[in-house]
Amino acid sequence: MDDDLINVGEISGVFGVKGWVKVFSYTQPRENILNYSPWYLQKGREIKEIKLVGGQRQGKLVVAALEGITDRDMAAPLSGSKILIDKKQLPAAQEGEYYWADLVGLRVETDQGVALGTVDHLLETGANDVLVVKGDGKERLIPFLQQQTVLSIDLEQGVMVVDWDPDF
């Protein structure tokens, strides 16, 4: 089951006295995290399923009410928990679109067949997303520009082909 779970945010604290939690969301827009239930909260190696019963955008924050959590004392230990959801909860990506979680772990090679490493994570820079590729003791930052630096992505084969100088 762990392979089917993806990290969509984190509980960053307690909100109010009724057991609501503050949520740091990785979704766009932030409040989209409230569209998924159940959540799987992970703290250390422990993962527990919990249903979302309410939530809203609160200024820059997202706050959520969780089933069975009715006061601050019950909510406080959840702080720092990763919020995971089952990949099956996500809508299918459109043609040519990818979830970041699908790109992490892909082998990256140049159009000349030179292996560069694997996608470790992505960075959001504003102008465009950036792939962080680690391999051969190097870390490469490659702009995620489809049809420019990223020539092809084959999720079934687990490989991404890029137009990139291996020495850079």
C-alpha positions in Angstrom: 0.0 0.0 0.0 2.9 2.5 0.8 3.8 2.6 -2.9 0.2 3.8 -3.7 0.4 6.7 -1.2 1.7 10.1 -2.2 2.5 13.0 0.1 0.1 16.0 -0.5 0.9 18.1 2.6 1.6 18.2 6.3 -0.2 19.1 9.5 1.6 22.2 10.8 -0.2 22.9 14.0 -3.5 23.2 15.9 -6.2 25.7 14.9 -8.7 26.8 17.5 -10.1 24.9 20.4 -12.3 22.3 18.6 -9.5 20.1 17.4 -9.1 21.6 13.9 -5.6 21.4 12.4 -3.5 23.8 10.3 -2.5 22.2 7.0 0.5 23.0 4.8 -0.7 21.9 1.4 1.4 20.9 -1.6 -1.7 20.9 -3.9 -2.5 23.7 -6.3 -4.6 25.6 -5.3 -3.8 24.9 -1.6 -7.4 24.1 -0.7 -7.6 21.2 -3.2 -6.1 19.1 -0.4 -9.6 19.2 1.1 -11.0 17.3 -1.9 -9.4 14.0 -0.7 -10.6 11.7 2.0 -9.5 9.6 3.7 -6.1 11.0 4.6 -3.3 8.7 5.8 -1.3 10.5 8.5 2.3 9.4 8.7 4.5 10.2 11.7 7.8 8.2 11.7 7.0 4.7 10.5 3.4 4.7 11.7 0.6 5.4 9.2 -3.0 5.8 10.3 -6.1 6.4 8.2 -8.4 9.3 9.2 -11.4 10.8 7.5 -11.6 14.5 6.7 -15.0 15.9 7.9 -14.5 19.6 7.1 -12.1 22.3 6.1 -11.6 25.7 4.5 -9.1 28.2 3.3 -8.3 30.6 6.2 -6.3 33.4 4.7 -3.0 31.8 3.6 -3.8 28.7 5.6 -5.9 25.7 5.0 -7.6 24.3 8.2 -9.2 20.9 8.5 -11.5 19.0 10.9 -10.7 15.3 11.2 -13.1 12.6 12.4 -12.8 11.8 16.1 -10.5 14.8 16.8 -12.6 17.1 19.0 -10.2 19.3 21.0 -6.7 20.8 21.0 -5.3 18.1 23.1 -6.3 15.4 20.6 -5.1 17.5 17.7 -1.7 18.5 19.1 0.1 15.1 18.6 -0.9 15.1 14.9 1.4 18.2 14.3 4.3 17.2 12.0 2.4 14.4 10.4 2.7 14.0 6.6 -0.6 13.9 4.8 -0.7 11.0 2.3 -3.5 10.0 0.0 -4.0 7.0 -2.3 -2.9 7.7 -5.8 -6.3 6.3 -7.0 -8.0 9.4 -5.4 -6.3 11.7 -8.0 -8.0 12.4 -11.3 -6.2 11.0 -14.3 -3.6 13.4 -15.7 -4.4 14.7 -19.2 -2.3 13.8 -22.2 1.1 15.5 -21.8 0.5 16.3 -18.1 2.2 14.6 -15.2 1.9 14.5 -11.5 5.2 15.3 -9.8 4.9 12.1 -7.9 5.0 10.2 -11.2 8.2 11.9 -12.2 10.1 11.3 -9.0 12.3 8.2 -9.4 12.4 8.2 -13.2 15.8 7.5 -14.8 17.0 10.5 -16.8 19.2 10.2 -19.8 20.2 12.5 -22.6 19.0 12.2 -26.2 22.5 10.7 -26.8 21.8 7.9 -24.3 24.1 9.3 -21.5 22.6 8.4 -18.1 22.3 11.5 -15.8 20.7 9.8 -12.7 17.2 9.8 -11.4 14.6 12.5 -10.6 15.0 13.1 -6.8 12.4 15.9 -6.6 11.1 19.0 -8.3 11.3 22.7 -7.4 8.7 25.3 -8.2 10.5 28.5 -9.3 7.6 30.6 -10.6 8.9 30.7 -14.2 8.9 27.0 -14.6 9.4 23.8 -12.6 12.9 22.4 -12.2 13.9 18.7 -12.0 16.5 17.9 -9.4 18.4 14.9 -10.9 20.9 13.0 -8.8 23.4 10.6 -10.1 27.2 10.0 -10.4 27.7 12.0 -7.2 26.2 15.1 -9.0 23.0 17.0 -8.6 21.7 18.6 -11.8 19.0 21.2 -12.0 17.1 20.8 -15.3 14.2 23.0 -16.3 11.0 21.0 -16.8 10.2 22.4 -20.3 8.4 19.8 -22.4 9.6 19.7 -26.0 12.6 21.9 -25.1 14.7 20.3 -22.4 12.4 17.4 -21.7 12.0 15.5 -25.0 10.0 12.5 -23.8 8.6 10.8 -20.7 7.8 7.1 -20.6 6.2 6.3 -17.3 5.9 2.5 -18.1 9.6 2.2 -18.9 10.5 4.6 -16.1 12.7 6.9 -18.2 12.8 10.5 -19.2 14.9 11.7 -22.2 16.3 15.2 -22.0 18.3 17.6 -24.2 21.0 18.4 -21.7 24.8 18.6 -21.6 26.0 15.8 -19.3 28.9 18.0 -18.2 26.6 20.8 -17.0 
